[in-house]
């Protein structure tokens, strides 16, 4: 079976790798793959008959084959017997201090002579082996054998020449090792260069001007070209230094040095004590910044490893690359050192935690001791308070408890034990004992007749129970304090009884005096004040307002309602609605000469909201005042100012814009016409006219004189006086406006007529709008047609058509007229009806 398997291919991996060891994870890692001789040209031609005599065979391959044959010859020429035990070869016995004796054929002082002799002996043996092997070759391979032998002899002669040259350079001198990357380090390149005529130490080329040093790389900043970085200096090339002494030759001891021995290790690792290790660990922790722990997966081995620390990741590869002796032993020692270091750090951490625990327990002990002392003191205080309260209970049971004694007892407790007084709510206990005593004192008290009674007593109890603490304005029993509870049970019932039974709303002074006195002393909590206003004052006032009749009662309503405005505030709005209704029932029959309406109505201007006040004035006051102005006659010879004074009485109560419009329409139009006719009369007395003007101006109140429109109307009369005094023609008031208005109207009508004529003859009037038709009709009748500023009805502007106010609905082509001045009653009318209304208005 062995013979049959000898000629078959192997499919196992045994012998494919060299070296190796087990890693930390239990896997076996090989060091390198076994190198195999490359296939040469002779191998491709001759196959198994090739003897390695090709020119392309390396010397290492040839030497390895020779050493293999020589070893097999020494071992008996067969396969090793694995059943025999391991045998060791002795190298001789000698003392450590004794130097080994040189061999007979070794001459001292000749560096490589022994090695050369040994090499010759090996070559001779190999030649014998080759001869023995080649004797059995067939005849057809004779010439191949002779060629190979000739080439080997040529190589031997070249090696002998090289050895003689080295000996001639210096007998016994040891050549320094060639520098890495130099020409001498590569024998093949050196031979090729020598064949091309290169001489060592000389330059390249025909004239020996070339360089032999390799081109060195220069590290430059990123993305920087040549000469683009300021201040950057390229490193100077390393020049060979001449006349330097040759490096010291390596020791030529015949005995191979053991790298694992104590003598071989010249540098020892520092030995750290426990304190030094802990100090170094503490420094590393201080220097290292806390970082996020990230997992790294090492996929370089046969199995993936998850790492959290990259320290020592390449130790195995570095040991293999540096050819560290006995890596397994060093790994085990390093593992033991790491375990010892970890144990020291772990024990130190436990010690630190125990110390911190001891310190924490000490602090906790001190804290517990303080709490114990505090609780002991609180226990003593509670015992004192309990004894005092027990004594108060005994006195109350025996009927010996007085209000002053109770006040002094609890005041002493509050002074001595202020925190416990608040924490234990002792104020409620004091309120419980004080309640029956205060009820006894305030029994039969009339607050409206004697409002100052009990102020001193309640002030003392407020200081005890409430102190400087502000009142809680929120509603509900949760916000009730001891003092509020005491006042609500002692004072409030007496106030409610007096207010309901004996107080009259038309006489507000008694109740007002009581509430203001107790509120100013801050003895009446806001919650109880609002309760009195809500349940005592407001019902009384509502009943009085409902029963008030302005036609029969001589006392105005504002006399007994307005004093409650600061306290009632928003609640007064419910009374205002009833008061406006009462006033409106009287004002519709009121006449302008009755000044009592002003006395009743004017105080409510700032109480009613502006919209309600303006509606009340426009609906009931303005129509009567306009009638008075329309009836008013301006006669400089015999002037009567009754109607004018009636109007000016309301100047402060009526809104300014309404008053100005009423005066402009119903007064100044007459006044300017009288002034115009007076100035146009023959020989007018300008001094008298000036005094007449000043007299009228003085009749206007300051709030009207401050209005710009009133000043403009007065200035218009002054301008007419100036024109007459200068002898100029006086323009009739309103003539310019009327002329301009007529011109504009005529122009629009003419333009419309022209367009209608060109478009469709006979249809000119059809193109006029409904409003323009009304304007044209007013012009034909000689009536004034102008808009009323700020006046609207159902969203449509109001116009004056003579003496009647009208509205024009252009969509429905309807004309609406106000039936009676001052009353919002409108009705659709025709132009004939509108002219009849104008005649009736003039006859009045």
C-alpha positions in Angstrom: 0.0 0.0 0.0 2.9 2.3 0.7 4.3 1.7 -2.7 1.0 2.4 -4.4 0.5 5.6 -2.4 4.1 6.8 -3.2 3.3 7.7 -6.7 0.0 9.4 -6.0 -0.7 13.1 -5.2 -1.2 14.2 -1.6 -4.3 16.2 -0.6 -3.4 16.9 3.0 -1.8 20.2 4.3 1.0 18.5 6.3 4.3 20.0 5.4 2.9 23.1 3.6 3.6 25.4 6.5 6.6 26.2 8.8 6.5 27.1 12.4 3.5 28.2 14.4 1.9 28.2 17.8 -1.4 28.3 19.6 -2.9 31.7 20.2 -4.8 33.0 23.2 -8.1 32.0 21.7 -7.0 28.3 21.4 -6.5 28.5 17.6 -3.2 27.4 15.9 -1.5 30.1 13.9 1.3 29.2 11.4 4.3 31.5 11.0 4.9 31.2 7.2 4.2 29.0 4.2 6.9 26.5 3.3 8.9 27.8 0.3 9.2 25.4 -2.6 11.8 25.5 -5.3 10.5 27.2 -8.4 10.1 25.1 -11.5 13.1 25.7 -13.9 13.4 25.2 -17.6 15.2 21.8 -17.1 12.4 20.7 -14.8 9.9 21.5 -17.5 12.1 19.6 -20.1 13.3 16.6 -18.2 10.8 16.3 -15.4 11.8 13.8 -12.8 15.1 13.1 -14.6 16.4 16.6 -13.9 19.2 16.7 -11.4 19.1 20.5 -10.7 22.1 21.2 -13.0 20.2 23.9 -14.9 21.6 27.4 -15.1 18.4 28.7 -13.5 18.7 26.6 -10.4 19.6 28.6 -7.3 22.5 27.7 -5.2 20.2 27.4 -2.2 18.1 24.7 -3.9 21.2 22.8 -5.0 22.7 23.0 -1.5 19.4 21.8 0.1 19.4 18.8 -2.2 23.0 18.0 -1.4 22.4 18.3 2.3 19.4 16.0 2.0 21.4 13.3 0.2 24.2 13.6 2.7 21.9 13.3 5.6 20.2 10.3 4.2 23.6 8.7 3.6 24.6 9.3 7.2 21.3 8.0 8.5 21.7 4.8 6.5 20.0 5.9 3.3 16.4 5.1 4.4 13.5 6.7 6.0 13.8 7.6 9.8 12.6 5.1 12.2 10.0 6.8 14.3 9.7 3.9 16.8 13.1 4.6 18.2 13.6 7.1 21.1 15.1 10.5 20.6 18.9 10.5 20.6 21.0 13.6 21.5 24.4 14.2 20.0 27.1 15.2 22.4 29.2 18.3 21.6 32.0 17.4 24.0 32.7 18.2 27.6 34.4 21.5 28.6 34.3 23.9 31.5 32.4 27.2 31.2 35.7 29.1 31.7 37.6 26.9 29.2 37.9 28.0 25.6 37.2 25.4 23.0 40.3 23.9 21.3 40.7 24.7 17.6 40.6 21.9 15.2 43.8 20.7 13.6 43.1 22.1 10.2 41.9 25.5 11.5 44.5 28.2 11.4 44.1 31.1 13.8 44.0 34.5 12.2 42.5 33.4 8.9 39.0 34.5 9.0 37.1 32.1 6.7 39.7 29.4 6.1 38.0 26.7 8.3 34.7 27.4 6.7 36.3 27.1 3.2 37.9 23.8 4.1 34.6 22.4 5.3 32.9 23.6 2.2 35.5 21.8 0.0 35.0 18.6 1.9 31.2 18.9 1.4 31.7 19.6 -2.3 33.9 16.6 -2.6 31.4 14.4 -1.0 28.6 15.8 -3.1 30.7 15.2 -6.3 31.1 11.6 -5.2 27.4 11.4 -4.6 26.8 12.9 -8.0 29.2 10.5 -9.7 27.5 7.6 -7.9 24.2 8.8 -9.0 25.1 9.6 -12.5 26.7 6.3 -13.1 23.3 4.8 -13.2 22.0 7.2 -15.8 21.3 6.0 -19.3 23.8 6.7 -22.1 21.5 9.2 -23.8 21.9 11.6 -20.8 25.7 11.5 -20.9 26.2 14.8 -22.8 23.7 16.6 -20.5 25.7 15.3 -17.5 29.0 16.5 -18.9 27.6 20.0 -19.6 26.2 20.3 -16.1 29.5 19.2 -14.6 31.4 21.8 -16.7 29.2 24.6 -15.5 29.6 23.5 -11.9 33.4 23.6 -12.4 33.2 27.0 -13.9 31.2 28.3 -10.9 33.7 26.8 -8.5 36.5 28.5 -10.2 34.7 31.9 -10.0 34.1 31.3 -6.3 37.8 30.5 -5.7 38.8 33.7 -7.6 36.5 35.7 -5.4 37.9 34.2 -2.3 41.4 35.0 -3.4 40.5 38.6 -4.0 39.0 38.9 -0.6 42.1 37.4 1.0 44.2 39.8 -1.0 42.2 42.8 0.3 43.0 41.8 3.9 43.9 38.5 5.4 41.8 37.7 8.4 39.6 40.9 8.0 35.9 40.4 8.2 33.8 42.1 5.5 31.2 44.4 6.9 27.7 43.5 6.2 26.3 45.2 3.2 23.8 48.0 3.8 20.2 47.3 3.2 19.2 48.4 -0.3 22.8 48.9 -1.5 24.3 47.3 -4.6 26.3 44.8 -2.6 23.3 43.5 -0.9 22.0 42.0 -4.1 24.6 39.6 -5.7 22.7 39.1 -8.9 22.5 42.8 -9.6 26.1 43.3 -8.6 27.2 40.6 -11.2 25.1 42.2 -13.9 26.6 45.6 -13.2 30.1 44.1 -13.2 29.5 42.5 -16.6 28.5 46.0 -17.9 31.8 47.5 -16.7 30.8 49.0 -13.4 33.6 49.3 -10.8 32.9 49.6 -7.1 33.2 53.1 -5.7 33.0 54.7 -9.2 30.1 56.5 -10.9 27.8 55.2 -13.6 28.1 55.9 -17.3 30.9 56.3 -19.8 32.4 59.3 -18.0 31.5 58.0 -14.5 29.3 61.0 -13.8 26.1 59.1 -12.8 24.9 58.4 -9.2 24.6 55.0 -7.6 22.6 56.1 -4.6 18.8 55.3 -4.9 16.4 58.2 -5.3 15.1 59.1 -1.9 11.5 60.0 -1.2 10.7 63.3 0.5 7.6 63.7 2.7 5.9 67.0 1.8 2.7 68.6 3.2 -0.6 67.4 1.9 -1.8 68.8 -1.5 1.4 70.9 -1.8 3.4 71.1 -5.0 7.0 71.9 -5.5 7.9 75.3 -4.1 4.3 76.0 -3.0 4.8 75.9 0.8 6.6 78.8 2.3 9.3 77.9 4.9 9.4 74.3 3.8 13.0 72.9 3.4 13.7 69.6 1.8 15.9 67.3 3.8 19.5 67.1 2.6 20.5 63.8 1.1 22.7 61.5 3.2 26.2 61.6 1.9 28.6 58.8 2.4 31.2 59.8 5.0 34.7 59.0 4.0 37.6 57.8 6.2 35.3 56.4 8.7 36.5 53.4 10.7 35.0 50.1 9.7 32.3 48.7 12.0 33.4 46.3 14.6 33.3 42.7 13.4 30.8 40.4 15.1 32.1 37.9 17.6 33.6 34.9 16.0 33.1 32.5 18.9 32.8 29.0 17.8 30.1 28.4 20.3 26.7 29.7 19.3 25.3 32.2 21.8 22.1 31.2 23.5 19.7 34.1 23.2 17.5 32.8 26.1 20.4 32.8 28.6 20.9 35.5 31.4 24.0 36.7 29.7 22.3 37.4 26.5 19.8 39.8 28.0 21.6 43.0 28.6 18.5 45.2 29.1 16.1 44.1 31.8 12.5 45.3 32.2 12.0 47.6 35.2 10.6 46.0 38.3 7.7 48.0 39.8 6.6 47.9 43.3 3.0 48.0 44.4 3.1 51.8 45.2 4.8 52.6 41.9 2.3 50.6 40.0 -0.7 52.3 41.7 0.9 55.7 41.2 1.4 55.1 37.5 -2.1 53.8 37.1 -3.5 56.9 38.8 -1.5 59.2 36.5 -2.8 57.2 33.4 -6.3 57.6 34.6 -5.8 61.4 35.1 -4.2 61.8 31.7 -6.7 59.7 29.8 -9.9 61.4 28.9 -13.1 59.4 29.2 -14.0 58.0 25.9 -16.9 56.0 24.6 -16.1 52.3 24.6 -16.2 50.9 21.1 -16.1 47.3 20.0 -13.5 46.3 17.4 -13.9 43.0 15.5 -10.5 41.4 14.6 -11.0 39.3 11.5 -7.3 38.5 10.8 -7.3 35.1 12.4 -9.3 31.9 11.6 -11.9 33.1 14.1 -13.3 36.6 14.7 -12.4 38.3 18.0 -14.3 41.1 19.7 -11.9 43.6 21.3 -12.5 46.7 23.4 -8.9 47.7 23.8 -6.3 47.9 21.0 -3.3 47.6 23.4 -1.1 44.6 22.7 -3.1 43.8 19.5 0.1 43.1 17.4 2.3 41.6 20.1 2.2 38.1 18.6 3.1 39.4 15.1 5.8 41.6 16.5 7.4 38.7 18.5 7.3 36.5 15.3 8.7 39.3 13.2 11.5 40.1 15.7 12.3 36.4 16.2 11.8 36.6 19.9 13.2 33.5 21.6 10.8 31.2 23.4 7.6 33.1 22.7 5.4 30.6 24.6 7.4 31.1 27.7 7.4 34.8 27.4 3.7 34.8 26.7 3.0 32.7 29.9 5.3 35.0 31.9 3.6 38.1 30.5 0.2 36.6 31.3 1.3 36.0 34.9 2.5 39.6 35.1 -0.8 40.9 33.8 -2.7 38.8 36.2 -0.6 40.1 39.1 -1.0 43.7 38.0 -4.8 43.2 37.6 -4.9 41.6 41.1 -3.0 44.6 42.6 -5.3 47.1 40.9 -8.4 45.1 41.9 -7.3 44.9 45.5 -6.5 48.6 45.5 -9.9 49.3 44.1 -11.6 47.2 46.8 -9.5 49.1 49.4 -10.5 52.4 48.0 -14.2 51.4 48.0 -13.9 50.1 51.6 -12.3 53.4 52.6 -15.1 55.4 50.9 -17.7 53.2 52.6 -16.1 53.8 56.0 -16.1 57.6 55.3 -19.7 57.4 54.2 -20.7 55.5 57.3 -18.9 58.1 59.5 -20.8 60.9 57.8 -24.0 58.9 58.1 -23.2 58.5 61.8 -22.7 62.2 62.3 -25.9 62.9 60.4 -27.9 60.4 62.5 -26.4 62.0 65.7 -27.5 65.4 64.6 -31.0 64.1 63.8 -31.1 62.4 67.1 -30.2 65.7 68.9 -32.7 67.6 66.9 -35.4 65.1 67.5 -34.6 65.0 71.2 -34.9 68.8 71.3 -38.2 68.6 69.3 -39.4 66.0 71.8 -38.7 68.3 74.7 -40.5 71.2 72.9 -43.5 69.0 72.2 -43.6 68.0 75.8 -43.6 71.7 76.8 -46.3 72.5 74.3 -48.4 69.5 75.4 -48.1 70.6 79.1 -49.3 74.1 78.2 -52.2 72.9 76.1 -53.2 70.5 78.8 -53.2 73.4 81.3 -55.4 75.4 78.9 -57.8 72.5 78.6 -58.0 72.2 82.4 -58.8 75.9 82.8 -61.4 75.8 80.0 -63.1 72.8 81.7 -63.1 74.5 85.0 -64.5 77.7 83.4 -61.4 79.8 84.5 -60.2 80.6 81.0 -60.2 84.2 80.0 -59.6 85.8 76.6 -56.6 87.8 77.8 -55.0 84.8 79.5 -55.6 82.7 76.5 -54.0 85.3 74.3 -50.9 85.6 76.5 -50.5 81.8 76.7 -50.5 81.3 73.0 -48.4 84.4 72.3 -45.7 83.0 74.6 -45.8 79.7 72.7 -45.4 81.5 69.4 -42.5 83.6 70.7 -40.6 80.6 72.2 -41.4 78.0 69.6 -42.2 79.8 66.4 -41.3 76.9 64.0 -43.3 74.4 66.0 -46.2 76.9 66.3 -46.5 76.9 62.5 -45.6 73.2 61.9 -48.1 71.9 64.4 -50.9 74.4 63.5 -51.3 75.6 67.0 -53.1 78.6 65.7 -56.2 76.4 64.9 -56.1 75.2 68.5 -56.0 78.8 69.8 -58.9 79.6 67.4 -61.0 76.8 68.9 -60.6 78.1 72.4 -61.0 81.7 71.5 -64.2 81.3 69.5 -66.7 80.9 72.3 -65.0 83.7 74.3 -65.3 86.1 71.3 -68.9 85.1 70.7 -69.6 86.1 74.3 -67.9 89.5 73.8 -69.6 90.4 70.4 -73.0 89.2 71.5 -75.6 92.0 70.8 -73.2 94.1 68.8 -74.6 96.6 66.2 -71.8 97.1 63.6 -73.6 99.9 61.8 -74.1 101.9 64.9 -70.8 101.2 66.6 -68.3 100.2 63.9 -65.2 100.7 66.2 -66.2 98.2 68.8 -63.8 95.2 69.1 -61.1 96.6 66.8 -58.4 96.3 69.4 -59.3 92.8 70.4 -59.5 91.6 66.8 -56.2 93.3 65.9 -54.4 91.3 68.7 -55.9 88.0 67.5 -55.0 88.9 63.9 -51.3 89.4 65.0 -51.3 86.1 66.8 -53.1 84.0 64.2 -52.3 85.7 60.9 -49.2 87.8 61.5 -47.7 89.4 58.5 -48.8 86.6 56.2 -50.8 88.1 53.3 -54.4 86.9 52.8 -55.1 84.2 50.3 -57.4 85.6 47.6 -58.5 82.3 46.3 -61.9 80.9 47.1 -62.6 77.7 48.9 -62.3 76.1 52.3 -58.7 75.0 51.6 -57.5 78.7 51.6 -59.3 79.4 54.9 -56.8 80.5 57.7 -57.6 80.5 61.4 -58.1 84.2 61.5 -60.5 84.2 58.5 -62.4 81.4 60.1 -62.7 83.3 63.4 -63.9 86.5 61.6 -66.4 84.6 59.5 -67.9 83.0 62.6 -67.8 86.0 64.9 -68.0 89.3 62.8 -69.7 88.3 59.6 -73.0 87.1 61.1 -73.5 90.4 63.0 -72.9 92.4 59.7 -75.3 90.3 57.7 -78.0 90.7 60.3 -77.6 94.5 60.5 -77.3 94.9 56.7 -80.4 92.9 56.0 -82.7 94.2 58.8 -81.7 97.8 59.5 -79.7 99.2 56.6 -81.3 101.2 53.8 -79.7 101.3 50.4 -80.6 105.0 49.9 -78.5 105.8 53.0 -75.1 104.2 52.2 -73.0 106.0 54.9 -73.4 103.6 57.8 -72.4 100.5 55.9 -69.7 102.3 54.0 -68.2 103.6 57.2 -68.1 100.2 58.8 -66.5 98.5 55.7 -64.0 101.2 55.1 -62.9 101.3 58.7 -62.4 97.6 59.0 -60.8 97.3 55.5 -58.4 100.1 56.2 -57.3 98.4 59.4 -56.8 95.2 57.4 -59.0 93.4 59.8 -61.6 92.4 57.2 -60.2 89.7 54.9 -60.9 90.3 51.2 -62.8 87.0 50.9 -65.3 88.2 53.6 -65.5 91.7 52.1 -66.5 90.2 48.7 -69.0 88.0 50.5 -70.7 91.0 52.2 -70.8 92.9 48.8 -72.3 89.9 47.0 -74.9 88.8 49.6 -75.7 92.0 51.5 -75.0 95.1 49.4 -75.9 94.1 45.9 -79.4 92.7 46.8 -80.2 95.8 48.7 -79.1 98.1 45.8 -80.9 96.1 43.1 -84.1 96.3 45.1 -83.7 100.1 45.5 -83.0 100.7 41.8 -86.0 98.7 40.8 -88.2 100.8 43.1 -86.7 104.1 42.0 -89.0 106.5 40.2 -87.1 109.6 38.8 -90.4 111.6 38.4 -91.4 111.3 42.0 -88.1 111.2 44.0 -86.2 114.3 44.5 -82.9 112.6 45.4 -80.9 111.6 42.2 -80.0 108.0 42.0 -76.3 108.7 41.6 -76.2 110.1 45.1 -76.7 106.7 46.8 -75.2 104.4 44.0 -72.0 106.2 43.1 -70.4 105.8 46.6 -70.3 102.0 46.0 -68.4 102.3 42.7 -64.9 101.8 44.1 -66.0 98.6 45.9 -68.5 97.1 43.4 -66.4 97.7 40.2 -67.7 95.3 37.6 -70.8 94.4 39.6 -72.2 97.9 39.0 -72.8 97.0 35.3 -75.9 94.9 36.3 -77.3 98.1 38.0 -76.5 100.3 35.0 -78.8 98.4 32.7 -81.7 98.9 35.0 -80.8 102.6 35.5 -80.6 103.3 31.7 -84.0 101.7 31.3 -85.4 103.9 34.1 -83.9 107.1 32.6 -85.2 106.3 29.1 -88.8 106.1 30.4 -88.5 109.7 31.6 -86.4 111.3 28.8 -88.8 110.7 26.0 -91.1 113.3 27.5 -88.3 115.6 28.5 -88.1 119.1 27.1 -84.9 121.1 26.5 -85.7 123.8 29.0 -85.8 121.3 31.9 -82.3 121.4 33.4 -83.1 118.6 35.9 -82.4 116.0 33.2 -78.8 117.2 33.0 -78.4 117.0 36.8 -79.7 113.4 36.7 -77.9 112.2 33.5 -74.5 113.9 33.5 -73.0 112.0 36.5 -73.4 108.7 34.6 -71.2 109.7 31.6 -68.1 108.1 33.0 -70.0 105.1 34.5 -71.8 104.0 31.4 -69.7 102.6 28.5 -69.2 105.0 25.7 -71.4 103.2 23.2 -74.4 103.1 25.6 -73.9 106.7 26.6 -73.7 107.9 23.0 -76.8 106.0 22.1 -78.7 107.4 25.1 -77.7 111.0 24.1 -78.4 110.7 20.4 -81.8 109.1 21.0 -83.2 111.3 23.7 -81.2 114.5 24.1 -79.9 115.6 20.6 -83.4 115.8 18.9 -84.7 118.1 21.7 -81.6 120.3 21.6 -81.8 120.6 17.7 -85.4 121.7 17.9 -84.3 124.4 20.5 -81.6 125.6 18.1 -83.9 125.7 15.1 -86.4 127.8 17.1 -83.6 130.0 18.3 -83.6 133.5 16.6 -80.4 135.5 16.2 -81.3 139.2 16.6 -78.4 141.6 17.3 -80.9 144.4 18.3 -82.8 142.3 20.9 -81.0 139.0 21.5 -82.4 136.3 23.8 -80.1 133.5 24.7 -82.4 131.1 26.5 -82.4 128.3 23.9 -78.7 128.7 23.3 -77.9 128.4 27.0 -80.0 125.3 27.2 -77.8 123.7 24.5 -74.5 124.9 26.0 -75.5 123.3 29.3 -75.1 119.9 27.7 -71.7 120.7 26.1 -69.7 118.7 28.7 -72.1 115.7 28.6 -72.6 115.4 24.8 -69.7 113.9 22.8 -67.7 116.6 21.0 -68.2 115.4 17.4 -72.0 115.2 17.9 -72.1 118.7 19.5 -70.0 120.2 16.7 -72.2 118.8 14.0 -75.3 120.0 15.7 -73.9 123.6 16.1 -72.6 123.7 12.5 -76.0 122.8 11.0 -78.4 124.5 13.3 -76.6 127.5 14.7 -73.6 128.7 12.6 -75.6 128.7 9.3 -78.0 131.3 10.9 -75.2 133.2 12.7 -73.2 133.6 9.5 -76.2 134.8 7.5 -77.1 137.4 10.1 -73.5 138.6 10.1 -73.5 138.8 6.3 -76.6 140.9 6.2 -75.4 143.1 8.9 -72.1 143.8 7.1 -74.0 144.4 3.8 -76.3 147.0 5.4 -75.5 150.6 4.7 -73.0 152.2 7.1 -72.4 149.2 9.5 -70.8 150.0 12.9 -67.7 147.8 12.9 -67.0 148.3 16.6 -70.4 147.1 17.5 -70.0 144.2 15.2 -66.7 143.3 16.8 -68.2 143.4 20.3 -71.1 141.3 19.0 -68.6 138.7 17.7 -66.6 138.7 20.9 -69.8 138.2 22.9 -70.8 135.1 21.0 -67.3 133.7 21.2 -67.3 134.0 24.9 -70.5 132.0 25.2 -68.8 128.8 23.9 -67.2 126.6 26.6 -63.4 125.8 26.4 -64.0 122.2 25.2 -65.8 123.5 22.1 -63.3 126.4 21.4 -60.6 123.8 21.4 -62.3 122.0 18.5 -60.8 122.9 15.1 -64.1 122.9 13.3 -65.6 125.4 15.7 -62.5 127.7 15.3 -62.9 127.5 11.5 -66.5 128.5 11.6 -65.7 131.5 13.9 -62.8 132.5 11.7 -65.1 132.5 8.7 -67.2 135.3 10.3 -64.0 137.1 11.2 -62.9 137.0 7.6 -66.2 138.5 6.4 -65.7 141.4 8.9 -62.2 142.0 7.6 -63.5 142.0 4.0 -66.2 144.6 4.8 -63.7 146.7 6.8 -61.3 146.8 3.8 -64.1 147.7 1.4 -64.1 144.5 -0.4 -67.1 142.6 -1.5 -68.3 140.2 1.2 -69.0 136.7 -0.1 -72.3 135.2 1.1 -71.7 132.3 3.5 -71.9 129.0 1.6 -72.0 130.7 -1.8 -68.6 129.4 -2.9 -69.5 125.9 -1.9 -72.9 126.1 -3.6 -71.4 127.6 -6.8 -68.7 124.9 -7.0 -71.2 122.2 -6.3 -73.5 123.6 -9.0 -70.7 123.8 -11.5 -69.6 120.3 -10.9 -73.2 119.0 -11.1 -73.8 120.9 -14.4 -70.6 119.7 -15.8 -71.4 116.0 -15.0 -74.9 116.5 -16.5 -73.5 118.1 -19.6 -70.9 115.4 -20.1 -73.5 112.7 -19.6 -75.9 114.4 -22.0 -73.2 114.7 -24.7 -72.3 111.0 -24.3 -76.0 110.0 -24.5 -76.5 112.2 -27.5 -73.7 110.6 -29.4 -74.6 107.1 -28.4 -78.4 107.3 -28.6 -80.3 110.5 -29.1 -83.1 111.1 -26.7 -81.7 108.8 -24.0 -79.6 111.4 -22.1 -81.8 111.3 -18.9 -81.8 107.5 -18.9 -78.0 107.5 -18.4 -78.2 109.6 -15.2 -78.0 107.7 -12.0 -80.8 107.7 -9.4 -78.8 109.9 -7.1 -77.9 112.4 -9.9 -81.6 112.6 -10.7 -82.4 113.5 -7.1 -79.6 116.1 -7.1 -80.9 117.7 -10.3 -84.4 117.8 -8.9 -83.2 119.6 -5.8 -81.4 122.1 -7.9 -84.5 122.8 -9.9 -86.5 123.4 -6.7 -83.8 125.6 -5.2 -83.2 123.3 -2.3 -79.9 122.5 -0.6 -78.7 118.9 -1.3 -75.6 117.9 0.6 -74.4 114.8 2.6 -74.5 114.7 6.4 -71.0 113.8 7.7 -70.9 110.6 9.8 -74.6 109.9 9.5 -75.7 106.5 8.1 -79.0 104.6 7.9 -78.8 100.8 7.2 -75.3 101.3 5.8 -76.4 104.1 3.4 -75.2 107.7 3.7 -77.7 110.3 4.8 -78.3 113.5 2.8 -80.0 116.8 3.6 -82.8 117.6 1.1 -83.7 121.0 2.3 -84.9 120.5 5.9 -85.5 116.7 5.5 -82.9 113.9 6.0 -83.1 111.4 3.2 -81.4 108.1 2.1 -81.0 107.0 -1.5 -81.1 103.3 -2.4 -79.7 103.2 -5.9 -80.1 99.5 -6.3 -83.9 99.4 -5.6 -84.2 103.0 -6.8 -86.1 104.0 -3.6 -86.0 107.2 -1.6 -86.3 107.1 2.2 -87.0 110.1 4.4 -86.9 110.6 8.2 -90.4 111.2 9.3 -89.6 113.2 12.4 -86.3 114.9 13.4 -84.6 113.1 16.3 -86.6 109.9 16.0 -85.2 107.0 14.0 -88.3 106.5 11.9 -87.8 106.2 8.2 -90.2 105.6 5.3 -90.1 105.3 1.5 -91.5 108.5 -0.1 -91.9 110.1 -3.5 -90.6 113.4 -4.6 -94.0 115.0 -4.2 -94.2 113.8 -0.6 -90.6 115.0 0.0 -91.5 118.5 -1.2 -94.6 118.5 1.1 -92.4 117.6 4.1 -90.1 120.5 3.2 -92.9 123.0 3.2 -94.2 121.7 6.6 -90.7 122.0 8.0 -90.4 125.6 6.9 -93.8 126.6 8.3 -92.7 125.4 11.7 
